[in-house]
Amino acid sequence: MHTLAFDGRMGASGDMLLGALVAAGADPAVLDPVEAALDVRYHVGSTTKAGIDATTVDVILDDAEADDPARKRRPEHDPERGHDQSHDHDHSHDQSHDHDHSHDQSHDHDHSHDHDHTHTHAEGAGPDRTYPEVVALVEGMDLPAAVERNALAVFRRLGEAEAAVHGTDLDTTHFHEVGADDAIADVVGVCLLVADLDVERIVTTPVAVGGGTVTMSHGTYPVPAPAVTEVVADADWSIRGGPVDRELLTPTGAAILAELADGADRLPDLAVDTVGYGAGDADVPDRPNVLRALVGDGGGGLRRESITVLETNLDDATPEVLGALQETLAEAGARDVSILPATMKKSRPGHLVKVVVDPADAERVARRLAEETGTLGVREGSAGHRWVADRVFETATLDVDGEDYDVAVKVATDADGTVYDVSAEYDDALAVARATDLPVRTVLQRAEAAIRDR
């Protein structure tokens, strides 16, 4: 399986993701739709971070706008900006605002076709936009369908995070710096570059968030910032504190990875084709401030899915209550319910109920379990994830005495698409068996064989 893997030990931001993808082989020419829609262009260069040659991608104002003072970025310490770093940090990856632009960018890969001028960075340029305005802008870029879908999903994550932090609703949420031209260029640009790499799977190792505090217009908060914590709560991957006291993971970087990447405890087995490093803006002592991207072919495995396991012991539940749990807990969001015989205190016979749920549904399912059974406590188990197959349903059409009958068949595959299980749905097979006087087992076997032989 063609895989893109990110090494998140120094966090992630929009510009780091852009740089890592270009360095890993994505063609900057695919960024043209963004330049056509916004008054910006991408400037590709290089720098060295603690001895690592890394790629920089800056979003800068278009030449036609560079002399317009209203379009230029204000100084980083302009008091009118109020140091609103909850929105302002998505592009720099340097929350102390000591932007290190002293490196020598040769601009050999400048996507602008003209590099004989002073670059005016687009950070914060353009109007603040509401979530619907950002959606309309992205939909007007004439992007490939998959790219548009991913970009809009990233902005939805950002919008929901901002709405949750500020107590607003999604449609009225204002993207301040996150809705400015450079942030839109980051999000859509990353989605375009990922599509150009044509990978089948994206993973990231645990992502570093940094440490210390970050100052915003609403006050000083510990790292990670509130918007970041909202985004990562729905991510498949985990975060780690450190390794330095500065903010390393920005809301834009977090939202992009949350939408595109599965979590991995470590880099997967890969036959590596290309490796690229995207530079963060700051110089960090004793370590390269870079995001590494690896592209290559990996073995097809199962998909990693975050779960929570709920348990309770019952010694007084009736058979009717136990029998109904499969249905009632599934209605509340349970993914799997198991009921096992157990020996309780004083050698009383009882049952152990185990329920697999999405972490977001755990509290609701636990309450439903307590309501249905009367249990006084529900334990949350230690399982953090499970490995699951990709599953699709296909229809097998059986000819019995000149009549056609349909049976749904579940097909399980690994990440490479290799089929390793085919299982006909029992209820469908039973209905066909009753209509045809065939044994249920025969119907099951014929339906599964029909799918295998395709």
N, C-alpha and C positions, 0 to 999 in steps of 0.2 A: 504494500500500500504506500503510495507516494505521500510523504508526511512532512509537515513543517513543524519544527519544535523550537520553542523559545526557552531560553535559559534566563529566568527572571530574578537572578540573585542580586541585581542592582536596580530592580524596579522596572517601570515602563512608563513612557509618555508618548504622545502622538508623534513627535519628531524622532524619537528613538525607534519606534516601530517603522516609520517611513525609511529611516536610514538602514535598519537591519534588513528590510525586505529588498531594497535596491541592492545592497551589498551581497545578498544571497542570490541575486540573479534576476529579479523582477525588472522589467523594462520601464524606465521613467516616462517613455512616450505615451503610455496608457493613461497618464495623468492629464492629457489634453482636455477632456470634458470639464474638469474642474477649472482650469485656466480660462476656458471659454465662458464659463458661467460666473466667475468671480473676478474681481480686479486684482488678482494675485498670480504669481507663478512660482514654481518650485525651483530652488537653487541647490544643486547637488555638489558637494565638495568632500573633502577628507580632512581628517585631523588625527592626532595621536593621543591616546588616553592611557597613561601609565605603561607606555611601550606597545600598546595595541593600536594598529592602524584601523581606524573606524570611519564610517561614512556619515556625513552630515547632510540633512535635508532641511533647508530653511524655506519657509513660506514668506515671500517678500512681495511688496506692492508692485503692481505692474508699472512700467516706465511712464505710461500716460498719466498715472496718478501720483507718482513719486514726489512731484513738486507741490502738491496740494497739501497745505499744512493740516487741513481737517482730516486727511487720510493717513497722516503719519502717526506712528505709535508715540504715545506720550512717554516721557522718561519714566523708568521703573519706579522712581521714588516720588513721582508727582503726587502731592497730597490730595489732589482732586480725585485720584483713583481710590484713595482710602485703603490701599494695600488689600484689595479684595481678592485674596489668594484662593478662595474657594472656587473662583472662576478663572483667575488670572494665571494659574500655574500650569495649565495644560500643555503649553508649548515649550517652556524653558527647561523643565525638569530640574530647576535650581531654585528652591524655595527661599533661600536667603537673598536672592536677587543680586548675587554678585556674578552676573552673566559673564562667562568667560568667552569672549569672542576674540581672544588674542591669538587663537590658533591660525595657522596658515592654511587657508582654503584655496586650493589651486583652481577649483571650479572647472576641472577638466570635463565634468559631465553636466555642466550647467544646462538645465532644460529650457532656459530662457532664450537661447540663441544669441544673447548679447550680454557680455559681462564687463564692459568698460565703463562702469559707473558705480556710484556708491549705492549699496543696497539698503532699501528702507524696509525693515521687517514689518510683516502684516499683523503682528501680535496685537490683538484687540481691535484691529481695523474693521470697519463696517459697522452697521447698526446692531444694537442688541435686538435679539429676535425672540418671539414666543415659540413654543414648541410647534404649533401649526405652521408658523412662517418658515421654520427650518424644514419641516416636511415638504411644504410647497416648493421651496428652493431646490431641495434634493430631487424631488420628482420632476422638476423642469430641466434637469441636466442631461436627459436622454441617456441614462446609464444602462448597461446590461441588466437584465431583470434580477439576477442573483446579487449583483453588486448593490443595486438600489435597495433590495430587500435587507441585506446585511447592514447597510448604512442607516436605514430607517430604524432598524432594530436597535442599533447602538444608541441613536438619539432618543429612542423611547426609554432605554435604560437610564440615560442621563436625565431625561425629563422626569421620570418616576422618582429618581433619587432626589432631585432638587425639590420636587413637590413634597416628598416625605419629610425632608429636612425643614422646609419652610412652612409646612402646613397648608399648601395650596393644592389646586387640582391641576391635572396635566395640561389641559388646554390653555390655562391662563399662566402657566409657569413661564417665566422669562429666563432665557439663556443669556447671561451677560457675556463674559468672555467666551464661554463654551459655545455660544451661538454666533460669535464673530467669524469673520471670513477665514482666519487662520485655523480655527478649530474645526470648521466645516471642511476645510482643505485637508486637515489631518485625517479625519474620520473617513471621508469619501476616498481620499488618496490611499489609505491603508487597504480599504476594501478592493479598490482597483488593482493594487499591486499583488494582493493575495490571489485574486482571480487570475492574474497573469502567470503566477507560479503554477497554477493548475494542480494544486495538491488535493488529496482526498481526505486528509485528516490534519487537524491542527491541535497541538498540545502545548502546555506550558508547565514547567516546574513551579513549585511554590514561589510566589512573587514577593520580593522584599518591599516593605512600605517605608522603611526608614525609622526615624525616632525623633524625639524632641517635640517641639510645638510648631504650629503654623498660625500666623496672624491673619485674620480676615476682617472684613468690615463689621462683622457681628461680634468680634472678640478674638481671643486667643484660645486655640484648641489643641489637644494632643494629636500627634500624627498616629494613624491616618485621619485625614479631615472627614467631616461628617458625610459629604457626598460620596467619598471613596468607600466608607464603611457601608453605606446603603447599597452601592453597586456590588461590592464583593460578597454581600450577604446572599446574593442570588447566583454567584459564580460557581462553577464546578471545581475550581482550583482553590488552593489554600494560600494564605498570606503568612509572612514571617516578619518579625520586627528586626530593625537594624538593616545593614550592619553599621550604619553611620547615623548621626543625629541630624538629619535633614529629611525633607519629604521626598521620597523616591517614586512613589506611585501616584500619578495624577488621576483625576476623575476620567479624563478622556482615555488614557491608557488602560485604566481599569475596565471601562465600559467596552472598549474594543475587544480586549481579551476575554471578558465575561461572555460576550456574544459569540466569539469565533472559536475559542480554545477550550478543549477538555483539559482537566487536571491530570498531572502525572507526578508521582512522588520523586521521580528522577527521569533523566532523559531516556527515551525508549531505545530499543535496539534499532540501529539504523545503518544501512550502507550509505554513508554520507556522500552526496554529490557536491554540494556547495555549503560554505559557511560564510556568514556575514555578521558584521558588528555595526550597530547603530549607536552613534555617540550621544550621550547626554551632554548638556551644556556646561555643567560645572566640572572642575577638576577636583577629584576626591583623593586625599593622600593615601598612598600605598595600595590603591586598587583601581582598576580601570572602570570608569563610569560608562559602561556600555551595555547594550542589550544584544545578546548573541542569538542568531537564528541559524538553524541547521535544516537543510532540505535533503531528503534521501528516501530510499525505499526501506520500509520496515515490514516485519511480519504481521499478518492479519491476526489481531487479537479480538477479545471481546470488549465491548464498550463499558467504560467506568461510569457508574451511576451512584450519586450520593444517596444514602438511605439512613434511616433511624429505625431501630428495632425496639418495639414496646412489648413488655411482658407483664403478666399478672397471674397469680395463683388463685384458683377458685375451688372451694370445697362444698358449695351449696347451690351451684347453678343447675337448673333443670336441663334435660336433654333438648327441650324445645328452644330454650335460650341459646344453648351452645350451637345448635344446628342453624340458628338464624344469624349467627355472628358473621358468617361468610358474606352474607348479603348486606347486613346493616353496616358493618365496618367498611365494606367496599364503597357504599354510598357516601361515607364520610371521607373517603380518600385513601383507604388502605390498598396497598398493592398485593399483599399476600397475607393470608391468615392461616395459622396452624394451631390445632388443638391437640395436646398430647396428654395421655393419662399420667397421673403423678400420685405419689404417696405423700400426704400432708402430715402435719403434726398429729401426734397420738395415733399414727398409722391410719388416718382417715383417707379413703380414696378421694381423689380430686383431679383437677385438670390444670395444665399449664397452657396459657394462651399466648402465642407469639405473633406479633403483627409487624409486618414490614411496611414502612411508610416513607414518603418524601419528607425530609426534615421540616419543610414549610408546613406540612399537614399534621405534624406530630401532636401538637396540643389539641387540635380539633378531634383527631381520632382517639386520643387518650380519653377525652371527656366522653365521647360516644361509647367507648368501651366501659367506662365507669357507669354510665347511665343504663346501659343494656344489662350489665351483670351485677351491679351493686357492689363491685369491688371497692375497697377503701384505699387502694394505692396502685399506681401503674409505674413500673420501672422503665427507664430508658436504657437500652443496652449500649454496648461499646462499639458496635459495628458502625463504621464511617462510610463505607461504600460497598457496592457489590459489582461484580462483572456480569454484564448481561449481553445476550445476543440481540442483534437486530432482527425484528420479526415483521413479516408481511403476510397477509392473507391472500391466497390465490383460490380460484374457483375451478374445481374438477367437475367436468360434465360426464356423467355415466350413462351409457346406452343400455337399457334393460328392456328387452322385448320390444324394441323400436321406440321406446319412450326415453326422453332425456331427463335426467335428474341432476341437480347441482348440489355439490358438497363443498363447503369452505374448508380449506386446508392451510394450516399455519406452517410457514417455512422459516426456519431459523438459520441465520448466516453469521459468520464472523465479520470482522472489519474489512476483510478483503472481498467479501461477497461469496465466500465458499459456503455451500450448503452443508450443514451437518445434521439437521433433523427436519423431518417432514411429518406432520401430525394432523390427521383429519379431525374435524370438529365432531364430537360424539353426537350432539343433538341433531345435527344435520344428517349424520349417518343413520341414526335411529329412525328419523322420519322417512328416509328412503327405504330402510329395511321394512318398515311397517307397510309402506305403499307397494312393495314389490315381493314381499315374503322371502326376501334374502336374509341370511344371518347378518347381524350387525357387523360381526368381524369381517365378513366378506366385503361389505360395502366400505369399511375402513381401509382394508387392504387395497381394493381397486382404486379408491380415490387417491390414496398416497402414491400408488404406482403410476397413476396418470400424471401426477405432478413431477415425479422423479424422471419420467421418460420424456419430458418435454425438451 
